[in-house]
Amino acid sequence: MSVYNAKYDGSYALVIGINKYVYSNPLHHAKNDAVEVARVLEEKFNFPKENIVSLLDEEATKERIWKEY
C-alpha cells in the first residue's frame, strides 16, 4: 500500500478569518478556524511558517489582502 506524501515546502498560504463585520452580524468561529487552518498547514503539511500569512478581523483589509497576495 502506497502513501501519498505531498511536499509543500515551496507553497504559500494566505489565511483570512473575520468574525467582526461592519454591515453584517458577527460570526463566531471564523477567526478561530483561520488560526487552526494556519496551524494545521504548518504542523501537518509542513508549510514553512514564514510562508503562512494570517489576517484576522480588522487586519484583513482590502489593501492588506492585496499586499500579502
Backbone as XML, in Angstrom:
<?xml version="1.0"?>
<chain id="A" units="angstrom">
  <residue number="1" name="MET">
    <atom name="N" x="0.843" y="-1.187" z="0.000"/>
    <atom name="CA" x="0.000" y="0.000" z="0.000"/>
    <atom name="C" x="0.883" y="1.244" z="0.000"/>
  </residue>
  <residue number="2" name="SER">
    <atom name="N" x="0.656" y="2.135" z="-0.943"/>
    <atom name="CA" x="1.454" y="3.353" z="-1.004"/>
    <atom name="C" x="0.742" y="4.476" z="-0.260"/>
  </residue>
  <residue number="3" name="VAL">
    <atom name="N" x="1.542" y="5.374" z="0.241"/>
    <atom name="CA" x="1.011" y="6.519" z="0.972"/>
    <atom name="C" x="1.418" y="7.776" z="0.218"/>
  </residue>
  <residue number="4" name="TYR">
    <atom name="N" x="0.444" y="8.601" z="-0.088"/>
    <atom name="CA" x="0.720" y="9.862" z="-0.763"/>
    <atom name="C" x="1.405" y="10.800" z="0.217"/>
  </residue>
  <residue number="5" name="ASN">
    <atom name="N" x="2.541" y="11.332" z="-0.186"/>
    <atom name="CA" x="3.311" y="12.207" z="0.690"/>
    <atom name="C" x="3.592" y="13.509" z="-0.049"/>
  </residue>
  <residue number="6" name="ALA">
    <atom name="N" x="2.694" y="14.467" z="0.081"/>
    <atom name="CA" x="2.827" y="15.745" z="-0.620"/>
    <atom name="C" x="3.939" y="16.585" z="-0.020"/>
  </residue>
  <residue number="7" name="LYS">
    <atom name="N" x="4.558" y="17.396" z="-0.863"/>
    <atom name="CA" x="5.601" y="18.319" z="-0.396"/>
    <atom name="C" x="5.106" y="19.742" z="-0.610"/>
  </residue>
  <residue number="8" name="TYR">
    <atom name="N" x="5.093" y="20.477" z="0.473"/>
    <atom name="CA" x="4.580" y="21.838" z="0.430"/>
    <atom name="C" x="5.653" y="22.869" z="0.748"/>
  </residue>
  <residue number="9" name="ASP">
    <atom name="N" x="6.920" y="22.499" z="0.690"/>
    <atom name="CA" x="7.978" y="23.412" z="1.109"/>
    <atom name="C" x="8.061" y="24.668" z="0.251"/>
  </residue>
  <residue number="10" name="GLY">
    <atom name="N" x="7.559" y="24.637" z="-0.965"/>
    <atom name="CA" x="7.557" y="25.833" z="-1.804"/>
    <atom name="C" x="6.198" y="26.495" z="-1.870"/>
  </residue>
  <residue number="11" name="SER">
    <atom name="N" x="5.287" y="26.106" z="-0.988"/>
    <atom name="CA" x="3.920" y="26.632" z="-1.021"/>
    <atom name="C" x="3.748" y="27.814" z="-0.080"/>
  </residue>
  <residue number="12" name="TYR">
    <atom name="N" x="2.740" y="28.600" z="-0.393"/>
    <atom name="CA" x="2.390" y="29.764" z="0.413"/>
    <atom name="C" x="0.911" y="29.705" z="0.741"/>
  </residue>
  <residue number="13" name="ALA">
    <atom name="N" x="0.528" y="30.320" z="1.863"/>
    <atom name="CA" x="-0.888" y="30.367" z="2.242"/>
    <atom name="C" x="-1.229" y="31.745" z="2.781"/>
  </residue>
  <residue number="14" name="LEU">
    <atom name="N" x="-2.350" y="32.256" z="2.334"/>
    <atom name="CA" x="-2.930" y="33.468" z="2.893"/>
    <atom name="C" x="-4.235" y="33.044" z="3.548"/>
  </residue>
  <residue number="15" name="VAL">
    <atom name="N" x="-4.269" y="33.083" z="4.882"/>
    <atom name="CA" x="-5.406" y="32.590" z="5.650"/>
    <atom name="C" x="-6.139" y="33.788" z="6.253"/>
  </residue>
  <residue number="16" name="ILE">
    <atom name="N" x="-7.433" y="33.877" z="5.994"/>
    <atom name="CA" x="-8.223" y="35.031" z="6.437"/>
    <atom name="C" x="-9.368" y="34.547" z="7.315"/>
  </residue>
  <residue number="17" name="GLY">
    <atom name="N" x="-9.509" y="35.169" z="8.484"/>
    <atom name="CA" x="-10.612" y="34.844" z="9.382"/>
    <atom name="C" x="-11.226" y="36.113" z="9.946"/>
  </residue>
  <residue number="18" name="ILE">
    <atom name="N" x="-12.471" y="36.360" z="9.599"/>
    <atom name="CA" x="-13.140" y="37.595" z="10.030"/>
    <atom name="C" x="-14.394" y="37.242" z="10.816"/>
  </residue>
  <residue number="19" name="ASN">
    <atom name="N" x="-14.413" y="37.629" z="12.070"/>
    <atom name="CA" x="-15.614" y="37.488" z="12.899"/>
    <atom name="C" x="-16.408" y="38.795" z="12.934"/>
  </residue>
  <residue number="20" name="LYS">
    <atom name="N" x="-15.705" y="39.910" z="12.925"/>
    <atom name="CA" x="-16.329" y="41.220" z="13.121"/>
    <atom name="C" x="-16.572" y="41.900" z="11.776"/>
  </residue>
  <residue number="21" name="TYR">
    <atom name="N" x="-17.827" y="42.073" z="11.424"/>
    <atom name="CA" x="-18.199" y="42.763" z="10.192"/>
    <atom name="C" x="-18.908" y="44.060" z="10.530"/>
  </residue>
  <residue number="22" name="VAL">
    <atom name="N" x="-18.744" y="45.058" z="9.676"/>
    <atom name="CA" x="-19.372" y="46.363" z="9.901"/>
    <atom name="C" x="-20.858" y="46.317" z="9.576"/>
  </residue>
  <residue number="23" name="TYR">
    <atom name="N" x="-21.211" y="45.681" z="8.447"/>
    <atom name="CA" x="-22.593" y="45.736" z="7.972"/>
    <atom name="C" x="-23.295" y="44.379" z="8.024"/>
  </residue>
  <residue number="24" name="SER">
    <atom name="N" x="-22.832" y="43.509" z="8.860"/>
    <atom name="CA" x="-23.437" y="42.185" z="8.968"/>
    <atom name="C" x="-23.282" y="41.677" z="10.392"/>
  </residue>
  <residue number="25" name="ASN">
    <atom name="N" x="-24.072" y="40.699" z="10.722"/>
    <atom name="CA" x="-23.954" y="40.093" z="12.046"/>
    <atom name="C" x="-22.587" y="39.427" z="12.176"/>
  </residue>
  <residue number="26" name="PRO">
    <atom name="N" x="-22.019" y="39.454" z="13.366"/>
    <atom name="CA" x="-20.699" y="38.840" z="13.547"/>
    <atom name="C" x="-20.770" y="37.323" z="13.429"/>
  </residue>
  <residue number="27" name="LEU">
    <atom name="N" x="-19.662" y="36.750" z="13.013"/>
    <atom name="CA" x="-19.511" y="35.301" z="13.011"/>
    <atom name="C" x="-18.886" y="34.893" z="14.333"/>
  </residue>
  <residue number="28" name="HIS">
    <atom name="N" x="-18.922" y="33.633" z="14.643"/>
    <atom name="CA" x="-18.423" y="33.197" z="15.938"/>
    <atom name="C" x="-17.176" y="32.327" z="15.856"/>
  </residue>
  <residue number="29" name="HIS">
    <atom name="N" x="-16.885" y="31.776" z="14.681"/>
    <atom name="CA" x="-15.795" y="30.812" z="14.613"/>
    <atom name="C" x="-14.785" y="31.072" z="13.503"/>
  </residue>
  <residue number="30" name="ALA">
    <atom name="N" x="-15.019" y="32.047" z="12.666"/>
    <atom name="CA" x="-14.139" y="32.254" z="11.508"/>
    <atom name="C" x="-12.697" y="32.540" z="11.920"/>
  </residue>
  <residue number="31" name="LYS">
    <atom name="N" x="-12.515" y="33.374" z="12.912"/>
    <atom name="CA" x="-11.162" y="33.718" z="13.370"/>
    <atom name="C" x="-10.463" y="32.481" z="13.932"/>
  </residue>
  <residue number="32" name="ASN">
    <atom name="N" x="-11.130" y="31.748" z="14.801"/>
    <atom name="CA" x="-10.536" y="30.536" z="15.373"/>
    <atom name="C" x="-10.256" y="29.495" z="14.295"/>
  </residue>
  <residue number="33" name="ASP">
    <atom name="N" x="-11.160" y="29.371" z="13.329"/>
    <atom name="CA" x="-10.940" y="28.422" z="12.231"/>
    <atom name="C" x="-9.703" y="28.791" z="11.433"/>
  </residue>
  <residue number="34" name="ALA">
    <atom name="N" x="-9.519" y="30.075" z="11.170"/>
    <atom name="CA" x="-8.348" y="30.523" z="10.415"/>
    <atom name="C" x="-7.054" y="30.234" z="11.167"/>
  </residue>
  <residue number="35" name="VAL">
    <atom name="N" x="-7.058" y="30.473" z="12.465"/>
    <atom name="CA" x="-5.882" y="30.177" z="13.282"/>
    <atom name="C" x="-5.566" y="28.685" z="13.222"/>
  </residue>
  <residue number="36" name="GLU">
    <atom name="N" x="-6.599" y="27.862" z="13.287"/>
    <atom name="CA" x="-6.413" y="26.414" z="13.250"/>
    <atom name="C" x="-5.928" y="25.939" z="11.871"/>
  </residue>
  <residue number="37" name="VAL">
    <atom name="N" x="-6.457" y="26.533" z="10.806"/>
    <atom name="CA" x="-6.001" y="26.181" z="9.453"/>
    <atom name="C" x="-4.517" y="26.487" z="9.314"/>
  </residue>
  <residue number="38" name="ALA">
    <atom name="N" x="-4.087" y="27.652" z="9.769"/>
    <atom name="CA" x="-2.664" y="28.012" z="9.696"/>
    <atom name="C" x="-1.814" y="27.026" z="10.495"/>
  </residue>
  <residue number="39" name="ARG">
    <atom name="N" x="-2.280" y="26.622" z="11.655"/>
    <atom name="CA" x="-1.543" y="25.665" z="12.479"/>
    <atom name="C" x="-1.429" y="24.310" z="11.781"/>
  </residue>
  <residue number="40" name="VAL">
    <atom name="N" x="-2.512" y="23.848" z="11.209"/>
    <atom name="CA" x="-2.503" y="22.554" z="10.514"/>
    <atom name="C" x="-1.586" y="22.601" z="9.297"/>
  </residue>
  <residue number="41" name="LEU">
    <atom name="N" x="-1.616" y="23.691" z="8.558"/>
    <atom name="CA" x="-0.725" y="23.811" z="7.404"/>
    <atom name="C" x="0.735" y="23.677" z="7.822"/>
  </residue>
  <residue number="42" name="GLU">
    <atom name="N" x="1.070" y="24.309" z="8.924"/>
    <atom name="CA" x="2.456" y="24.261" z="9.404"/>
    <atom name="C" x="2.803" y="22.895" z="10.005"/>
  </residue>
  <residue number="43" name="GLU">
    <atom name="N" x="1.967" y="22.408" z="10.894"/>
    <atom name="CA" x="2.313" y="21.199" z="11.653"/>
    <atom name="C" x="2.060" y="19.892" z="10.901"/>
  </residue>
  <residue number="44" name="LYS">
    <atom name="N" x="0.998" y="19.821" z="10.142"/>
    <atom name="CA" x="0.640" y="18.560" z="9.472"/>
    <atom name="C" x="1.109" y="18.497" z="8.026"/>
  </residue>
  <residue number="45" name="PHE">
    <atom name="N" x="1.163" y="19.665" z="7.363"/>
    <atom name="CA" x="1.536" y="19.695" z="5.958"/>
    <atom name="C" x="2.909" y="20.305" z="5.721"/>
  </residue>
  <residue number="46" name="ASN">
    <atom name="N" x="3.589" y="20.650" z="6.813"/>
    <atom name="CA" x="4.963" y="21.157" z="6.759"/>
    <atom name="C" x="5.149" y="22.405" z="5.905"/>
  </residue>
  <residue number="47" name="PHE">
    <atom name="N" x="4.126" y="23.269" z="5.885"/>
    <atom name="CA" x="4.323" y="24.571" z="5.249"/>
    <atom name="C" x="5.352" y="25.323" z="6.087"/>
  </residue>
  <residue number="48" name="PRO">
    <atom name="N" x="6.317" y="25.982" z="5.462"/>
    <atom name="CA" x="7.229" y="26.826" z="6.242"/>
    <atom name="C" x="6.439" y="27.957" z="6.913"/>
  </residue>
  <residue number="49" name="LYS">
    <atom name="N" x="6.708" y="28.191" z="8.184"/>
    <atom name="CA" x="5.973" y="29.208" z="8.940"/>
    <atom name="C" x="6.031" y="30.576" z="8.259"/>
  </residue>
  <residue number="50" name="GLU">
    <atom name="N" x="7.184" y="30.894" z="7.690"/>
    <atom name="CA" x="7.331" y="32.201" z="7.043"/>
    <atom name="C" x="6.519" y="32.306" z="5.747"/>
  </residue>
  <residue number="51" name="ASN">
    <atom name="N" x="5.957" y="31.198" z="5.277"/>
    <atom name="CA" x="5.141" y="31.206" z="4.061"/>
    <atom name="C" x="3.650" y="31.254" z="4.357"/>
  </residue>
  <residue number="52" name="ILE">
    <atom name="N" x="3.293" y="31.376" z="5.622"/>
    <atom name="CA" x="1.889" y="31.453" z="6.014"/>
    <atom name="C" x="1.609" y="32.842" z="6.571"/>
  </residue>
  <residue number="53" name="VAL">
    <atom name="N" x="0.658" y="33.523" z="5.959"/>
    <atom name="CA" x="0.232" y="34.833" z="6.441"/>
    <atom name="C" x="-1.211" y="34.705" z="6.894"/>
  </residue>
  <residue number="54" name="SER">
    <atom name="N" x="-1.471" y="35.100" z="8.123"/>
    <atom name="CA" x="-2.831" y="35.092" z="8.659"/>
    <atom name="C" x="-3.287" y="36.525" z="8.880"/>
  </residue>
  <residue number="55" name="LEU">
    <atom name="N" x="-4.466" y="36.832" z="8.355"/>
    <atom name="CA" x="-5.076" y="38.143" z="8.560"/>
    <atom name="C" x="-6.391" y="37.912" z="9.292"/>
  </residue>
  <residue number="56" name="LEU">
    <atom name="N" x="-6.489" y="38.478" z="10.478"/>
    <atom name="CA" x="-7.641" y="38.233" z="11.332"/>
    <atom name="C" x="-8.379" y="39.532" z="11.625"/>
  </residue>
  <residue number="57" name="ASP">
    <atom name="N" x="-9.698" y="39.460" z="11.538"/>
    <atom name="CA" x="-10.586" y="40.588" z="11.797"/>
    <atom name="C" x="-10.115" y="41.853" z="11.078"/>
  </residue>
  <residue number="58" name="GLU">
    <atom name="N" x="-9.850" y="42.932" z="11.820"/>
    <atom name="CA" x="-9.553" y="44.218" z="11.178"/>
    <atom name="C" x="-8.230" y="44.244" z="10.405"/>
  </residue>
  <residue number="59" name="GLU">
    <atom name="N" x="-7.393" y="43.238" z="10.565"/>
    <atom name="CA" x="-6.163" y="43.148" z="9.765"/>
    <atom name="C" x="-6.480" y="42.823" z="8.307"/>
  </residue>
  <residue number="60" name="ALA">
    <atom name="N" x="-7.631" y="42.223" z="8.062"/>
    <atom name="CA" x="-7.982" y="41.737" z="6.726"/>
    <atom name="C" x="-8.648" y="42.825" z="5.888"/>
  </residue>
  <residue number="61" name="THR">
    <atom name="N" x="-7.913" y="43.900" z="5.667"/>
    <atom name="CA" x="-8.417" y="44.967" z="4.802"/>
    <atom name="C" x="-8.140" y="44.609" z="3.347"/>
  </residue>
  <residue number="62" name="LYS">
    <atom name="N" x="-8.859" y="45.239" z="2.442"/>
    <atom name="CA" x="-8.641" y="45.004" z="1.012"/>
    <atom name="C" x="-7.182" y="45.272" z="0.648"/>
  </residue>
  <residue number="63" name="GLU">
    <atom name="N" x="-6.646" y="46.357" z="1.150"/>
    <atom name="CA" x="-5.268" y="46.735" z="0.846"/>
    <atom name="C" x="-4.280" y="45.688" z="1.370"/>
  </residue>
  <residue number="64" name="ARG">
    <atom name="N" x="-4.491" y="45.235" z="2.574"/>
    <atom name="CA" x="-3.568" y="44.263" z="3.174"/>
    <atom name="C" x="-3.653" y="42.910" z="2.477"/>
  </residue>
  <residue number="65" name="ILE">
    <atom name="N" x="-4.869" y="42.516" z="2.104"/>
    <atom name="CA" x="-5.031" y="41.255" z="1.375"/>
    <atom name="C" x="-4.280" y="41.319" z="0.052"/>
  </residue>
  <residue number="66" name="TRP">
    <atom name="N" x="-4.436" y="42.404" z="-0.689"/>
    <atom name="CA" x="-3.723" y="42.549" z="-1.969"/>
    <atom name="C" x="-2.218" y="42.601" z="-1.756"/>
  </residue>
  <residue number="67" name="LYS">
    <atom name="N" x="-1.782" y="43.263" z="-0.708"/>
    <atom name="CA" x="-0.347" y="43.348" z="-0.414"/>
    <atom name="C" x="0.245" y="41.973" z="-0.157"/>
  </residue>
  <residue number="68" name="GLU">
    <atom name="N" x="-0.439" y="41.180" z="0.637"/>
    <atom name="CA" x="0.054" y="39.861" z="1.005"/>
    <atom name="C" x="-0.094" y="38.850" z="-0.112"/>
  </residue>
  <residue number="69" name="TYR">
    <atom name="N" x="-1.063" y="39.101" z="-1.012"/>
    <atom name="CA" x="-1.303" y="38.190" z="-2.116"/>
    <atom name="C" x="-0.182" y="38.277" z="-3.109"/>
  </residue>
</chain>
